[in-house]
Amino acid sequence: MFRPTMPVSPVALWTGRILSGLVILFLLMDGGIKLVPIKEVTETLQQLGYSGSVGQARLLGVITLACAVLYAIPRTAILGAILLTGLLGGAMATHLRVDSPLFSHLLFGLYIGVMAWGGLYLRDPALRALIPIRT
C-alpha cells in the first residue's frame, strides 16, 4: 500500500479537521431531520418535485447519514467523499431543474463539496500525493 512520507503541517491538519468536522456536523443534522422527518422536509421535497413521502425523506436521511459516517472514518473517508459528491451533485441538479436561487440553493452543494474535499486534502497526505498542486 502506498504511504507518502511527507508530513502534514499542524496548521493544514487542523484546518482540514475543522473543515471536515463542519461537513460532518452538517450531514448529521441534514440526515437527522430527514429521518424524523419534520413537516418542512416533506413539504420541501414536494416543492422540489418529489413525492414528499415520509419513506422517501427517511431514505434520503439514511443515505446522507451513511455518507457522513463513511466520510468521518479515516480509512473510508475518500469513499465517503466520492459518495457525498454524488449526493451533492444530485441535490444541485434538483435545484437547477426547479430554477432555485443560484448562490443560496443551487451552489450550496458545491460549497459543501469543496469543504469536504478541501478538508480531506489538507489532512490526508495520500490524497495530496495522488493529486499534487504544483507551484
C-alpha positions, 0 to 999 in steps of 0.5 A, a space after each residue: 500500500 502506498 504511504 507518502 512520507 511527507 508530513 502534514 503541517 499542524 496548521 493544514 491538519 487542523 484546518 482540514 479537521 475543522 473543515 471536515 468536522 463542519 461537513 460532518 456536523 452538517 450531514 448529521 443534522 441534514 440526515 437527522 431531520 430527514 429521518 424524523 422527518 419534520 413537516 418542512 422536509 416533506 413539504 420541501 421535497 414536494 416543492 422540489 418535485 418529489 413525492 414528499 413521502 415520509 419513506 422517501 425523506 427517511 431514505 434520503 436521511 439514511 443515505 446522507 447519514 451513511 455518507 457522513 459516517 463513511 466520510 468521518 472514518 479515516 480509512 473510508 473517508 475518500 469513499 465517503 467523499 466520492 459518495 457525498 459528491 454524488 449526493 451533492 451533485 444530485 441535490 444541485 441538479 434538483 435545484 437547477 431543474 426547479 430554477 432555485 436561487 443560484 448562490 443560496 440553493 443551487 451552489 450550496 452543494 458545491 460549497 459543501 463539496 469543496 469543504 469536504 474535499 478541501 478538508 480531506 486534502 489538507 489532512 490526508 497526505 495520500 490524497 495530496 500525493 495522488 493529486 499534487 498542486 504544483 507551484 
